[in-house]
Amino acid sequence: MVNLIIICMGFAFSLILFYRFPKLTPARNDSDFSTVSIIIPARNEEKNLQLLLDDLQAQSLKPHEIICVNDDSSDSTAQVAQSFGVTLINLPDKPKGWTGKTWACQNGADMATGSLLLFLDADVRLGKDGLARILQAYQDNNCTISVQPFHLTKVPYEQLSLVFNLVQIAANGTTLPWKTNIGVHGPVLLIQKADYDKINGHESVRQFVVEDLAFGQKLKENLLPYQLFMGDEDVAYRMYAGGMRSLVQGWVKNFAVGAAQTPFAVLFMIFFWIGSMANVPFYLAQALSTDNLPMSIAYGVLYLLWVIVLSVLSRKIGRFHILPIVFFPILVIGFLLIFTISLITKVYSLPVRWKGRIITKEDET
């Protein structure tokens, strides 16, 4: 009975955790956009940067300027930026008390001359109307805009991000029926220069490894509203294309910190949501092993329901394949293992490797 309650609660909480997926609206031709400076922090991003700068050249709305901040890269990031003729800032290694991304973003913002600042991670991809749609959202809402990009996947290991992506957007409040945002989405952030200066920019969150959560808190503290959106093919990204190690390192870096800042009610729902997904295949296997036909049928139906739920949700957040969803217990096990590693790393202040740097307790918050 307890197990069935947990399973049913998981299905019920799916309706709350993923109640809505706020989308960017099409850009209107009569829109009056202010000048926008695009800032791209980049460390060892030669491949991604080439793709993003190609996209920016093809935009229906041309930006005021593009600033690429080379964060002490050891590859050809700087040369790629120079080949596109964008403004390039070459930084030495970050000073103590800063993370690499916050250091790069702050330096880019200091050089920007536009009235709006658009921070883009190098792995973001934009359709030809992507920039116009982000700016349209700013004009419609008159506040800071942040977008969780649509997740493009190409190789099998990237499918492991499905559960992480869903938990991340729910925990941040993006898809909840009520507004309870705890942070912005780091890959795409559009903010008025005056508001950025009011919170002292990225310097105010310089020591935070998960700077997007801290940035959202700074906006709240200064009573500056912001709106979160979900991307589509026009605003997308390919996370952790550098291999399985980059995926594990990236999620380990993010998840324990995010869990600590998630409101209890949301964390409670996520716990039962994950618990339900984990319980169904476990009890299905148990029923099959004991030749319990009624229970095998019952849990088989519940298993199919989870496949349907995950299939529907996955299409809203990224390009995920049906086969891993059919075998979703593998995705759940991967999530639980990486989350456990992240939690142990956080509790025991163990160092984390990210983009060629070792992050220790002294470096992070």
LINHUTA-V886793 format. One record per pair of residues at least 24 apart in sequence whose C-alpha atoms are under 7 Angstrom apart, sorted by the first residue. I is the first residue (numbers start at 0). J is the second residue. If there is no record, write none. Layout:
i=(I & I)
j=(J & J)
This chain:
i=(5 & 5 & 5 & 6 & 8 & 9 & 9 & 9 & 10 & 12 & 12 & 13 & 15 & 15 & 16 & 16 & 16 & 17 & 17 & 17 & 18 & 18 & 18 & 19 & 19 & 19 & 20 & 20 & 21 & 21 & 22 & 22 & 22 & 23 & 23 & 23 & 23 & 23 & 24 & 25 & 26 & 26 & 26 & 32 & 33 & 33 & 34 & 34 & 34 & 34 & 34 & 35 & 35 & 35 & 35 & 35 & 35 & 35 & 36 & 36 & 36 & 36 & 36 & 36 & 36 & 36 & 36 & 36 & 37 & 37 & 37 & 37 & 37 & 37 & 38 & 38 & 38 & 38 & 38 & 38 & 38 & 38 & 39 & 39 & 39 & 39 & 39 & 39 & 39 & 40 & 40 & 40 & 40 & 40 & 40 & 40 & 40 & 40 & 41 & 41 & 41 & 41 & 42 & 42 & 42 & 42 & 43 & 43 & 43 & 43 & 44 & 44 & 45 & 45 & 45 & 45 & 47 & 47 & 48 & 49 & 51 & 51 & 51 & 54 & 54 & 54 & 57 & 58 & 58 & 58 & 59 & 59 & 60 & 60 & 63 & 66 & 68 & 68 & 70 & 70 & 96 & 96 & 96 & 97 & 97 & 98 & 98 & 98 & 98 & 101 & 101 & 102 & 104 & 105 & 105 & 105 & 114 & 114 & 115 & 115 & 115 & 115 & 116 & 116 & 116 & 116 & 117 & 117 & 117 & 118 & 118 & 118 & 119 & 119 & 119 & 120 & 120 & 122 & 122 & 122 & 123 & 123 & 123 & 123 & 124 & 124 & 124 & 125 & 125 & 125 & 126 & 126 & 126 & 128 & 129 & 129 & 142 & 142 & 143 & 143 & 143 & 143 & 143 & 143 & 144 & 144 & 144 & 144 & 144 & 144 & 145 & 145 & 145 & 145 & 145 & 145 & 145 & 145 & 146 & 146 & 146 & 146 & 146 & 146 & 146 & 147 & 147 & 147 & 147 & 148 & 148 & 148 & 148 & 148 & 148 & 149 & 149 & 149 & 149 & 149 & 149 & 149 & 149 & 150 & 150 & 150 & 150 & 150 & 150 & 151 & 151 & 151 & 151 & 151 & 152 & 152 & 152 & 156 & 158 & 158 & 159 & 159 & 162 & 162 & 162 & 163 & 170 & 170 & 173 & 173 & 181 & 181 & 181 & 182 & 182 & 182 & 182 & 182 & 182 & 183 & 183 & 183 & 183 & 183 & 184 & 185 & 206 & 206 & 206 & 207 & 207 & 208 & 208 & 209 & 247 & 248 & 248 & 251 & 251 & 251 & 251 & 252 & 252 & 254 & 254 & 255 & 255 & 255 & 277 & 277 & 280)
j=(271 & 274 & 275 & 275 & 271 & 271 & 272 & 275 & 272 & 268 & 272 & 272 & 175 & 176 & 169 & 174 & 175 & 169 & 174 & 175 & 174 & 175 & 176 & 174 & 175 & 176 & 174 & 229 & 228 & 229 & 228 & 229 & 230 & 132 & 133 & 136 & 228 & 230 & 132 & 132 & 131 & 132 & 135 & 134 & 114 & 115 & 62 & 63 & 113 & 114 & 115 & 62 & 63 & 113 & 114 & 115 & 116 & 117 & 62 & 63 & 64 & 65 & 111 & 112 & 113 & 115 & 116 & 117 & 64 & 65 & 66 & 116 & 117 & 118 & 65 & 66 & 67 & 104 & 107 & 117 & 118 & 119 & 66 & 67 & 68 & 118 & 119 & 120 & 121 & 67 & 68 & 69 & 70 & 100 & 103 & 104 & 120 & 121 & 68 & 69 & 70 & 121 & 69 & 70 & 71 & 72 & 72 & 73 & 74 & 76 & 76 & 121 & 74 & 75 & 76 & 79 & 121 & 122 & 121 & 79 & 121 & 123 & 124 & 124 & 125 & 126 & 127 & 127 & 128 & 130 & 127 & 128 & 130 & 131 & 113 & 107 & 103 & 107 & 99 & 103 & 205 & 206 & 362 & 205 & 206 & 205 & 206 & 207 & 208 & 201 & 205 & 205 & 201 & 200 & 201 & 202 & 191 & 192 & 189 & 190 & 191 & 192 & 189 & 190 & 191 & 192 & 188 & 189 & 190 & 187 & 188 & 189 & 186 & 187 & 188 & 186 & 187 & 236 & 237 & 238 & 186 & 235 & 236 & 237 & 234 & 235 & 236 & 233 & 234 & 235 & 232 & 233 & 234 & 233 & 233 & 234 & 224 & 225 & 189 & 190 & 191 & 224 & 225 & 226 & 188 & 189 & 190 & 225 & 226 & 227 & 183 & 184 & 187 & 188 & 189 & 226 & 227 & 228 & 184 & 187 & 188 & 227 & 228 & 229 & 230 & 184 & 228 & 229 & 230 & 229 & 230 & 231 & 234 & 235 & 236 & 230 & 231 & 232 & 234 & 235 & 236 & 316 & 317 & 235 & 236 & 237 & 316 & 317 & 318 & 235 & 236 & 237 & 317 & 318 & 237 & 318 & 319 & 243 & 319 & 323 & 330 & 333 & 330 & 331 & 334 & 334 & 261 & 265 & 227 & 228 & 212 & 215 & 216 & 211 & 212 & 213 & 214 & 215 & 216 & 211 & 212 & 214 & 215 & 227 & 211 & 211 & 362 & 363 & 364 & 363 & 364 & 363 & 364 & 253 & 337 & 352 & 353 & 337 & 338 & 340 & 341 & 341 & 351 & 338 & 341 & 341 & 342 & 345 & 328 & 331 & 328)
